[in-house]
Amino acid sequence: MTRHVTITLESRGVTCRARLLDDEAPLTCAAVWDALPAGGDAFHAKYARNEVYTLLPRIAAAPHRENPTVTPIPGDVCLFDFEPWEIGNPAYGYEPGSEAHAAQGATDLAIFYGRNNLLINGDVGWVPGSVFATIEEGMAEMAAACTDLWRRGFEGERLVFARA
């Protein structure tokens, strides 16, 4: 049976629907599904280009890497598993006490809304993400909201994932 999630930028009032890729990333899909609903502060990527994400308490059941990519395409939904040292650099701009500074590390759930993304970070190099879903409905509206997030700022915005 096909499973879907909704992904919402709350204050912008925009939701899209993504199909879980259970055949390609079964362990990641199961771990995310069991953790839903989940959400947090929305961030626009500094390095990757067309990415909006949220940081969550680490989803311990998620594999470190499954169905990996360093070149996500529009509509890809990815999970990144981070050790505490990987994203705690103050230059990233996360508030002290945020999920980025958690002793157990953090999970990053991200959506990609445009082309030409490259997952590389100046501090750690390549940062492969696990593609676990693909956006099938509402992509144009979500892309417009993500562009607005980039241009007008993300303060106060939340990115929320829920079972559909």
Backbone hydrogen bonds, N-H to C=O, Kabsch-Sander energy under -0.5 kcal/mol:
donor,donor_aa,acceptor,acceptor_aa,energy
5,V,18,A,-2.5
6,T,162,A,-2.7
7,I,16,C,-2.3
8,T,160,V,-2.6
9,L,14,V,-2.6
10,E,8,T,-0.8
10,E,158,R,-2.0
13,G,9,L,-0.9
13,G,10,E,-1.1
14,V,9,L,-1.6
16,C,7,I,-2.3
17,R,137,E,-2.4
18,A,5,V,-2.9
19,R,134,T,-2.6
20,L,3,R,-2.7
21,L,132,F,-3.0
22,D,20,L,-1.1
25,A,21,L,-2.8
29,C,25,A,-2.7
30,A,26,P,-2.2
31,A,27,L,-2.2
32,V,28,T,-2.7
33,W,29,C,-2.8
34,D,30,A,-2.3
35,A,31,A,-1.0
35,A,32,V,-0.8
36,L,32,V,-0.9
36,L,33,W,-1.0
38,A,161,F,-2.5
40,G,159,L,-1.8
42,A,157,E,-2.6
43,F,53,Y,-2.4
45,A,51,E,-2.8
50,N,48,A,-0.8
51,E,49,R,-1.0
52,V,111,I,-2.1
53,Y,43,F,-2.4
54,T,109,L,-1.9
55,L,41,D,-0.5
56,L,107,T,-3.2
58,R,105,G,-0.7
60,A,58,R,-1.2
62,A,59,I,-1.7
69,T,129,G,-1.7
75,G,112,F,-3.4
76,D,73,I,-2.3
77,V,133,A,-2.1
78,C,110,A,-2.3
79,L,130,S,-2.0
80,F,108,D,-2.4
82,F,80,F,-0.6
82,F,106,A,-2.9
86,E,83,E,-1.3
87,I,83,E,-0.7
87,I,84,P,-0.7
88,G,84,P,-0.6
92,Y,89,N,-2.1
93,G,90,P,-1.5
98,S,95,E,-2.1
101,H,98,S,-1.8
102,A,99,E,-1.5
105,G,102,A,-1.6
106,A,82,F,-1.8
107,T,56,L,-2.2
108,D,80,F,-2.6
109,L,54,T,-2.1
109,L,107,T,-0.5
110,A,78,C,-2.7
110,A,108,D,-0.5
111,I,52,V,-2.8
112,F,76,D,-2.0
113,Y,50,N,-1.9
114,G,50,N,-0.6
117,N,72,P,-0.7
118,L,48,A,-1.2
119,L,70,V,-2.6
120,I,118,L,-1.7
121,N,125,G,-2.6
125,G,121,N,-3.1
127,V,119,L,-2.7
129,G,69,T,-2.6
130,S,79,L,-2.7
131,V,67,N,-2.3
131,V,129,G,-0.7
132,F,77,V,-2.4
132,F,130,S,-0.7
133,A,77,V,-1.3
134,T,19,R,-1.9
135,I,75,G,-2.6
136,E,17,R,-2.7
137,E,17,R,-1.9
142,M,138,G,-2.3
143,A,139,M,-3.0
144,A,140,A,-2.0
145,A,141,E,-2.1
146,C,142,M,-2.7
147,T,143,A,-2.3
148,D,144,A,-2.1
149,L,145,A,-2.1
150,W,146,C,-2.0
151,R,147,T,-2.5
152,R,148,D,-3.2
153,G,149,L,-1.5
157,E,154,F,-2.2
159,L,40,G,-2.6
160,V,8,T,-2.5
160,V,158,R,-0.5
161,F,38,A,-3.5
162,A,6,T,-2.1
164,A,4,H,-2.4
